């Protein structure tokens, strides 16, 4: 029995050390980026912000975009930008073909990037119905980017119950519904990629429903990753992208870093890299020390700007209505 236990311990230790070796190798030698050309990529919250930037980056890599957003107009604006990128790529291909008759042309169906208006915070049936439309009208999704998110901008006791429910539905529960809608086909063919756009506040939550929702979705992503590993579905990749709460970082930079992680099948990407250290320190420090670290980084008051914006908007509306 002792020999069996020792052998088991040796195997586990070797695998852990080998994981460290592979991680170090990825830092030293950058893996080759995979191609997503021609693959169906669905992005939630594509009408603005990070979702729009993700759409443009995937379009530059010749993916077929499916854009979900609650705002139809802004979603169509993103689709227009995607079509413009497709036209530029077609023009570049046409120019490259001149004088090179042996090269086969690449064909883009510019109108095939599709937009769908979907209210992720409404109900799961709405998500499933929209997903079924995508399968019928476009095809099976290979890359799912769960990006959509909302901020209520209230302290807990000041936040109406319906806003708390909306925050949890959009920021957390919707990840369950979209994944359940598209994962079965990925499992059948053992191919796909699921991206979770979370937040550093999901790794070390402070106050508010937003932090709690992001904490929940980080847990969902990790449980999904382990479930896929246990099922030995190595063809389905997962990437957890952690948005920063530090204001100096620009969205363009965050998305470009996330794209590098996605295209090299990196399981997790934190921007800035300081977040890796903070996450590690949280695991080993006493609670009071963690509180001090939060205060030093400003994480304990990171939601205050959103609360101030909400109060300002409320005051403006009251002034307009003569209240």
MOHUNOR-V171007 format. One record per residue. RES is the residue in one small letter. OMEGA is omega as a letter, one per 30 degrees, with the letter a starting at -180 (NA if undefined). BURIAL is + if it has 9 or more other C-alpha atoms within 8 Angstrom, else -. Layout:
# MOHUNOR-V171007
RES|OMEGA|BURIAL + RES|OMEGA|BURIAL
This chain:
# MOHUNOR-V171007
x|l|- + x|l|- + x|l|- + x|l|- + x|l|- + x|l|- + x|l|- + x|l|- + x|l|- + x|a|- + x|a|- + x|l|- + x|l|- + x|a|- + x|l|- + x|l|- + x|l|- + x|l|- + x|l|- + x|l|- + x|l|- + x|l|- + x|l|- + x|l|- + x|l|- + x|l|+ + x|a|- + x|a|- + x|a|- + x|l|- + x|l|- + x|l|- + x|l|- + x|l|- + x|l|- + x|a|+ + x|l|- + x|l|- + x|l|+ + x|a|+ + x|l|+ + x|a|+ + x|l|+ + x|a|+ + x|a|+ + x|a|+ + x|a|+ + x|l|+ + x|a|- + x|l|+ + x|l|+ + x|a|+ + x|l|+ + x|a|+ + x|a|+ + x|l|+ + x|l|+ + x|l|+ + x|l|+ + x|l|+ + x|l|+ + x|l|+ + x|l|+ + x|a|+ + x|l|+ + x|a|+ + x|l|+ + x|l|+ + x|l|+ + x|a|+ + x|a|- + x|a|+ + x|a|- + x|l|+ + x|l|+ + x|l|+ + x|l|+ + x|l|+ + x|l|+ + x|l|- + x|l|+ + x|l|+ + x|l|+ + x|l|- + x|l|+ + x|l|+ + x|l|+ + x|l|- + x|l|+ + x|l|+ + x|l|- + x|l|- + x|l|+ + x|l|+ + x|a|- + x|a|- + x|a|+ + x|a|- + x|l|- + x|a|- + x|a|- + x|a|- + x|a|- + x|a|- + x|l|- + x|a|- + x|l|- + x|l|- + x|a|- + x|a|- + x|a|- + x|l|- + x|a|+ + x|l|+ + x|l|+ + x|l|+ + x|a|+ + x|l|+ + x|a|+ + x|a|+ + x|a|+ + x|l|- + x|a|- + x|l|+ + x|l|- + x|l|+ + x|a|+ + x|l|+ + x|l|- + x|l|+ + x|l|+ + x|l|- + x|l|+ + x|a|+ + x|a|+ + x|a|- + x|a|- + x|a|+ + x|a|- + x|a|+ + x|l|+ + x|a|+ + x|l|+ + x|l|+ + x|l|+ + x|a|+ + x|a|+ + x|l|+ + x|l|- + x|l|- + x|a|- + x|l|+ + x|l|+ + x|l|+ + x|a|+ + x|a|- + x|l|- + x|a|- + x|l|+ + x|a|- + x|a|- + x|l|- + x|l|+ + x|l|+ + x|l|- + x|l|+ + x|a|+ + x|a|+ + x|a|+ + x|a|+ + x|a|+ + x|a|+ + x|a|+ + x|l|+ + x|l|+ + x|a|+ + x|a|+ + x|l|+ + x|l|+ + x|a|- + x|a|+ + x|a|+ + x|a|- + x|l|- + x|l|- + x|l|+ + x|a|+ + x|a|- + x|a|- + x|l|+ + x|l|+ + x|l|+ + x|l|+ + x|a|+ + x|l|+ + x|l|+ + x|a|+ + x|a|+ + x|l|+ + x|l|+ + x|l|+ + x|l|+ + x|l|+ + x|a|+ + x|l|+ + x|a|- + x|l|+ + x|a|+ + x|l|+ + x|a|+ + x|a|+ + x|a|+ + x|l|+ + x|l|+ + x|l|+ + x|a|+ + x|l|+ + x|l|+ + x|l|- + x|a|+ + x|a|+ + x|l|- + x|l|- + x|l|- + x|l|+ + x|l|- + x|l|- + x|l|+ + x|a|+ + x|l|- + x|l|- + x|l|- + x|a|+ + x|l|- + x|l|- + x|a|+ + x|l|+ + x|l|+ + x|l|+ + x|a|+ + x|a|+ + x|l|+ + x|l|+ + x|l|+ + x|l|+ + x|a|- + x|a|- + x|a|- + x|a|+ + x|l|- + x|l|- + x|a|- + x|a|- + x|a|+ + x|l|+ + x|l|+ + x|l|+ + x|l|+ + x|l|+ + x|l|+ + x|a|+ + x|a|+ + x|l|+ + x|l|+ + x|l|+ + x|a|+ + x|a|+ + x|l|+ + x|l|+ + x|l|+ + x|f|+ + x|a|- + x|l|- + x|a|- + x|l|+ + x|a|- + x|a|- + x|l|- + x|l|+ + x|a|- + x|l|+ + x|a|+ + x|a|- + x|a|- + x|l|- + x|a|- + x|a|- + x|l|- + x|l|- + x|l|+ + x|l|- + x|l|- + x|l|- + x|a|+ + x|l|+ + x|a|- + x|a|- + x|a|- + x|a|+ + x|l|+ + x|a|- + x|a|- + x|a|+ + x|l|- + x|l|- + x|l|+ + x|l|+ + x|l|+ + x|l|+ + x|l|+ + x|l|- + x|l|- + x|l|- + x|l|- + x|l|- + x|l|- + x|l|- + x|l|+ + x|l|- + x|a|- + x|l|- + x|l|- + x|NA|-
